[in-house]
């Protein structure tokens, strides 16, 4: 007897063999798609990337030492956040 035998459902798992109908084996189970192929990945990645760009510019922007290029980079990052959020929303609506 092992420590795992007293867990709930241990007796149900122990009796199932691959020859029984309804028993699934790991190779029969459908594989989950890779992360980069999931509906939320592209938009979420872009939104987070844009947030990181804005986050790196934020201390300079709030200190008053910002140049024009800091503002440009922050604007590009904010635009990427908006595009990423739009992609996530549209993918959510299309998925079904």
Buried (B, 14 or more C-beta within 10 A) or exposed (E): EEEEEEEEEEEEEEEEEEEEEEEEEEEEEEEEEEEEEEBEBBBBBBBEBBBEBBEEBBEBBEEEEBEEEBEEBBEBBBEBBEBBBEBBEEBEEEEE
